[in-house]
């Protein structure tokens, strides 16, 4: 059994202030027994501001500070940040640090949808990423990736029993319903646990809303391999603690045949 904390927060414009937020939530999660502490996409700096000025490499000061925090508390921290791309854009990167890991996953599917064009400023990644913690294999995905079942099946093929899904979901009519059904569907597609950690809804927390950026709706949730919602947050800032039994993934795959019976 693995205890995972999903920290639904509102990040702001200032990476240093966001680092303090990460520290406080990690300390609280560790006190509650978490082994992995997950933060949303764009934890380093929220969407709606220029990203290139804050982007830095995985050995830069922001990621290094998170790494030191993870080492101090003997946990794995997963948090959204931005790293420089070779073409002048940035990469939308999930930092995975602690437990012998310090690496990134670059978001593969960019949010060129619903009137947004993430690819104008963000370069796509190409490679799925998994990591091991306490003998359990975890995959990672970011926000818009959830619309693409082939990524989640690829992570399952690579041994993942749990997929961590940080997000900064765009608000709008029907978007909460899409978020919830997509998380549950990806769990069913892959047989994995899918633990989705989103930015809190600024409107629910008293933070000014930027209508031109996807800055979160809240409603983080955890779904098991049968697509059942185990726990879910509301729209505001909140931390969910999820006790994950990785054996549930094998049970779900055996029951549904969703991977074994593929033909395409």
N, C-alpha and C positions, 0 to 999 in steps of 0.2 A: 504494500500500500504506500502510495506517495502523496504527501500533502503539498498542494500547490496553491499559492495565493495569487488571485487576480486583482490587481490594484486599479480600480476605475477612478481616474483622476482627471483634472483639467490641467494640462501643461500650458505655460504661457510663452511669451516671446524670449525670455531670458534663460539661457542654458544653465547659468549658475543657480538661479532660483529653482529651476526644475531639478537640479541635482540635489538641493536640500529637500525637496519633496520626495525624491527617490529614497534618500537616506531615511527619512522619518517613516515611510511606508515599509521599507525593508526591516527596520528595527521592530516595528509592530508585528509584521508577519512572522519574523523569527521567534518573537515571544509567543506566538500562537502555534509554533511547531512547523512552519513551512520549510520545505527543502528547496523549492523553486519559487521565485517571486517574479511575477510577470507584470509588465507595464504596457500601456498602449503604444501603438504606432505614434510617431512624432512626439515622444516624451521629451526628447532633448529640446525641441522647440516646436510650437504649434504651427499648423498650416495657416496660411494667410499672411505670412511675412516672407521677405526674401530669404531663401534657404542657403544660397551659396556662401554668404558671410559667416554662417554658423557651422557649415559642414567641416568635418575634420576626420582624419584617419583613425583607425581603430587603436593606434598607439598614441593618439592625441590626448590632451588633458581630460576631456569629458569622459571618454570611454575608460581611460586609465583610473579615473576617480571611482567610476562604478565598479571596475575590477577590484580596486582596493577595498571597497565596501563589501563586495561579495566574499572576498578572502577573509575579511575581518569577521564575518558572521558565518562562514563555511556554508554558503548557499550558492545556487545558480541564479543569476539575475538575467532576465530577458527584457530588453527595452528598446523602443524605437528611436533611431537617431538618423543623421544624414552624414554621408561620407562623400568626398569629392569623386567625380567621374572624370575620365580622361578628356572628354569633349567639352568641358566647361560646365556641364550640368552637374547635378548631384546624384547620388544613389540613395534610395529609401531603404535604409539598412536596419535590420534587427541585430542588436548587439546581444551576444550570448557569452556570458562571462561567469567564471567561478567553477569550482569542481574540476579543475584541470583544463577548462575550456576558455578560450578568448578568441572568438571568431564572429563573423557576421553572415547574415543571410540578406541578399539584395532582392527586394521585391521584384518578382518576375512579371506579373500582370499589372500594368499601370492604368490608373483611373482616367481613361479617356472616355467618359460616359457622363450622362446627366448634366451636360453643359460644361464639364470640367475637362482639362487637357493636361494631365499630370506629366505626360511625356514632353511637354514644352520645356520643363525645367528638371525633369528626373530621367535618368538613363535606366533601362531595365536590367535586371539580373537575368541569369540564364540557368542557374544550378540549384536544384532542391538541396536542402540541408537537414541533416539529422544529428543528434548528439545523445550521448548516454549519461544518465544520472542514476546512481544506485542500482545499476543493472537493468534499468528501463530505458528503452529507446524513444526519444521524443523527436517529432518533426516540427517544423515551424512554417508558418505562412503569414501573409500580411493582408488584411483588409480585403481589397478587391480580388485577391487570389481566391477568396471563398466562392466565387462564381465559376470556378474552373475545377470540376471534379477530378480531372486527370492528374492534377498536382497532388491531391490528397491520396489517390490510389498509388501514385509513384512513391509517396512517402511511406505508405503501408508496405509496398513491395521492398522498400529499403529497410524494413524492420520496425517502423514506428508503430507503437500502440497508442500513442497520445500525440495530438497535434496542438500546438500552442498558436493562437491566432490573435495577435495584437491588431488593433484597428483604430481608425479615426473616421467613423462612418458618417457619410453625408446625410443631413436631415432632408426631409421632404415627405410628401404624401406617399404612404405605403412603404416607406423605407424601413421602419421598425419591423413590419411584417416580413419584408424580404430578408432582413438581417437574421431574424429568428429561424425562418424556414431554411435558409441557406446553411446556417450552422448545423442544424439538425440533419439536413440532407447530406452534407459532406460526411457527417458521422456515419450515416447509413451506407453511403457509397463505399467507404473505406474500412468500416468496422472499427475505426479508431475512436477514442475519446476525442472530442474537439472542445478545447477550452478557449473561449473567445473573450478577449479583454479589450474593451473599447474606451475611448475618451468619454468622460461624463458629458452630459448635455449642458452647455454653458447657460442656457436659459433656466435650467433647474438649479444652478449653483450661484446665480447672481453675477456671472461673468458676461461682459459684453459679447454679443453674438456677431460673428462676421458672416454675412450671408453669401459671401463670395468664396468661402473655403469650407471643406468638409471637416468640421471641428468636433464632431461627436454627437451621439444621441443617448449614450449610456446603454443600459440593458445588457451588460455583459452576461454571459451564460456558459454553462458547461453541459454538454450533451454526451451521453455514452454511445457505444457502437450500435445500439438499437434505436438511436434517435430520440431517446428520452431525455428531457430536461431535468437535470439533477438539482441545479440551483441557478438562480438568476437574480441580478441586481435590478434596482430601479434606475431612474434617470440621473440621479445625483452622484456625488463622490461616495465611494463605498469599496470595501475589500471583501471579496468572496474567498472563502477557504474551501477547497475541493479535495476530498480524499479519493484518489484514483486507484482502482484495482486494475492493473494492466491485464490480468487474466480475462477480464470482461471482453477485451478486444477479440481474443481467440474464440470465445463463446459466441459473440455476435457474428463473426465471419463464418463460423461453422453453421449457424442457424440460417443466415440469410443467403449464403452462397454468393454474395455480391462480388467477391474477388475470384473465387474458384470457377464460377460459371461465366466469366467474361468471354465474349466472342470477338470483340473489336478492341 
